[in-house]
């Protein structure tokens, strides 16, 4: 296909080979997404920004932030990242990649779990996923802080958020709103 047609399709210069690589990488991430797709954001950022240069760091972070602020499922950021990488074809590539393998696995494990719900091994495995999920979420936070990590206001906002979440029953939505206001006022970088 000609470069002009790829441009018209919004593929940002990506060909079929790159789209298949994108799908394949997101399929792999799907199997590592313990705690949700957001836990794989650090590797998505490494692959899309650092390794291939298909997105800038600020574009990646903005894609995640916009999708997380929007109503709907947590996985919307994958669609937005794919759209920004390669238009509609990128959206389909990333969403198919992140959804298909884990959905098939979840279906299969759900069937097994119903059959073996009293298994001690199954209970131990489920309990072991908690620290793994927390670690993945912490690494996601670290990557998403990259554009503003050097600013003192960012660290103050993070510390206050952790303190409020640990000590109160306040809805996280209020903290997200406070973070948005702090960002608009330039208090976080």
Protein Blocks (a to p, Z undefined) as FASTA:
>chain_A
ZZklmmmnonnopafklmmmmmmmmmmmmmmmghijklmmmmmmmmmmmmnopacfklmm
mmmmmmmmpgcdfklmmmmmmmmmnojmlmmmmmmmmmmmmmmmmmmmmmmmmmmmmbmk
lmmmmmmmmmmmmmmmmmmmmmmmmmmmmpmklmmmmmmmmmmmmmmccdfklmmmmmmm
mmmnopnZZ
